[in-house]
Amino acid sequence: MNETYYEFGTAADRWDRAQMFFEAKEYLTAARILGGLVEEAPGQVATRLLLARSYYHSARLGPAEEELRAVLELDPVESYARLMLGRTLERQGRQAEAATQLRMAAALQGDFAPRGGEL
C-alpha cells in the first residue's frame, strides 16, 4: 500500500482526519487511517469502534465483525458494539447469532421488555 499524507502526523491528527473522512462518508479512507491507529494502540475502544463502523458502512462485514468482537473483548458492556455486531450478523444472514447480540444490546441499554409488545 502506498503511503499518503493520510498516514502522517500525530495520532491525534490522524484521528481527526479519520473522523473527517468518516463524516464525509469516505469509509475506506477512514478505515485505512484507523487501521494504522489500531495497530499502534490496539486497546483503544473508540478507535476500534470507528474502524468497525467504517468497515460496516463500506460493506466489509467480515472485518467489521472482527473489530466488533475485539471491542467486546476489551469492553464487554459496550452496548453500541453489541448493537452493531447484531446488525452486522443480520447482514450476513446469521439471524440466530444476531438476535442474541441484539437482545444483549437492548438489555445493556435498559430495555428489558419482551419482544412482541407483551409486558
C-alpha positions as CSV (number, residue, x, y, z in Angstrom):
1,M,0.0,0.0,0.0
2,N,1.4,3.4,-1.0
3,E,1.8,5.8,1.9
4,T,-0.1,9.1,1.5
5,Y,-0.4,12.1,3.7
6,Y,-3.3,10.3,5.4
7,E,-0.9,8.2,7.5
8,F,1.4,11.1,8.5
9,G,1.1,13.3,11.6
10,T,0.5,12.6,15.2
11,A,-2.1,10.1,16.4
12,A,-4.4,13.0,17.2
13,D,-4.0,14.4,13.7
14,R,-4.8,11.1,12.2
15,W,-7.8,10.5,14.5
16,D,-9.2,13.9,13.4
17,R,-8.5,13.1,9.8
18,A,-10.2,9.7,10.1
19,Q,-13.3,11.3,11.7
20,M,-13.4,13.9,8.9
21,F,-13.3,11.1,6.2
22,F,-15.9,9.1,8.1
23,E,-18.3,12.1,8.3
24,A,-17.7,12.7,4.6
25,K,-18.8,9.0,4.0
26,E,-15.3,8.2,2.7
27,Y,-15.4,5.0,4.7
28,L,-12.5,3.2,3.0
29,T,-10.1,6.1,3.5
30,A,-11.2,6.4,7.1
31,A,-10.6,2.6,7.6
32,R,-7.1,3.0,6.1
33,I,-6.2,5.7,8.6
34,L,-7.9,3.9,11.5
35,G,-6.2,0.6,10.8
36,G,-2.8,2.2,11.4
37,L,-4.1,3.8,14.6
38,V,-5.4,0.4,15.8
39,E,-2.0,-1.2,15.1
40,E,-0.3,1.4,17.3
41,A,-2.8,1.3,20.1
42,P,-4.9,-1.9,20.0
43,G,-6.5,-1.2,23.3
44,Q,-8.3,1.9,22.3
45,V,-12.0,1.1,22.1
46,A,-13.1,4.3,20.3
47,T,-10.6,3.8,17.5
48,R,-11.6,0.2,17.0
49,L,-15.3,1.1,17.1
50,L,-14.9,3.7,14.5
51,L,-12.9,1.3,12.4
52,A,-15.7,-1.3,12.7
53,R,-18.3,1.4,11.7
54,S,-16.1,2.3,8.6
55,Y,-16.0,-1.4,7.6
56,Y,-19.7,-1.8,8.2
57,H,-20.7,1.2,6.1
58,S,-18.3,0.0,3.3
59,A,-19.9,-3.5,3.4
60,R,-16.8,-5.1,4.6
61,L,-18.7,-7.2,7.1
62,G,-16.1,-9.8,8.0
63,P,-13.5,-7.1,9.1
64,A,-16.4,-5.2,10.9
65,E,-17.3,-8.3,12.8
66,E,-13.6,-8.9,13.8
67,E,-13.3,-5.4,15.1
68,L,-16.5,-5.5,17.0
69,R,-15.5,-8.7,18.7
70,A,-12.2,-7.1,19.6
71,V,-14.1,-4.2,21.1
72,L,-16.2,-6.5,23.1
73,E,-13.1,-8.3,24.4
74,L,-11.9,-5.0,25.7
75,D,-15.3,-3.8,26.9
76,P,-18.0,-6.5,27.2
77,V,-20.7,-4.0,28.2
78,E,-20.2,-1.6,25.2
79,S,-23.8,-1.7,24.1
80,Y,-23.3,0.1,20.8
81,A,-20.7,-2.5,19.8
82,R,-23.3,-5.3,20.7
83,L,-25.9,-3.5,18.6
84,M,-23.5,-3.1,15.6
85,L,-22.4,-6.7,15.9
86,G,-26.1,-7.8,15.8
87,R,-26.7,-5.7,12.7
88,T,-23.5,-7.0,11.1
89,L,-24.5,-10.6,11.7
90,E,-28.0,-9.8,10.3
91,R,-26.5,-8.5,7.1
92,Q,-24.5,-11.7,6.9
93,G,-27.7,-13.8,7.2
94,R,-26.8,-15.1,10.7
95,Q,-30.1,-14.3,12.3
96,A,-29.8,-16.5,15.5
97,E,-26.4,-15.1,16.4
98,A,-27.7,-11.6,15.6
99,A,-30.7,-12.0,17.8
100,T,-28.6,-12.9,20.8
101,Q,-26.4,-9.8,20.3
102,L,-29.4,-7.5,19.8
103,R,-31.1,-8.8,23.0
104,M,-27.9,-8.2,24.9
105,A,-27.6,-4.6,23.5
106,A,-31.2,-3.9,24.5
107,A,-30.6,-5.2,28.0
108,L,-27.4,-3.1,28.4
109,Q,-29.5,-0.1,27.4
110,G,-32.1,-0.9,30.0
111,D,-34.7,-2.3,27.6
112,F,-36.0,-5.4,29.3
113,A,-39.4,-5.5,27.6
114,P,-40.1,-8.8,25.9
115,R,-40.3,-8.6,22.1
116,G,-43.8,-8.7,20.6
117,G,-45.2,-5.9,22.8
118,E,-46.0,-8.1,25.8
119,L,-45.2,-7.0,29.3
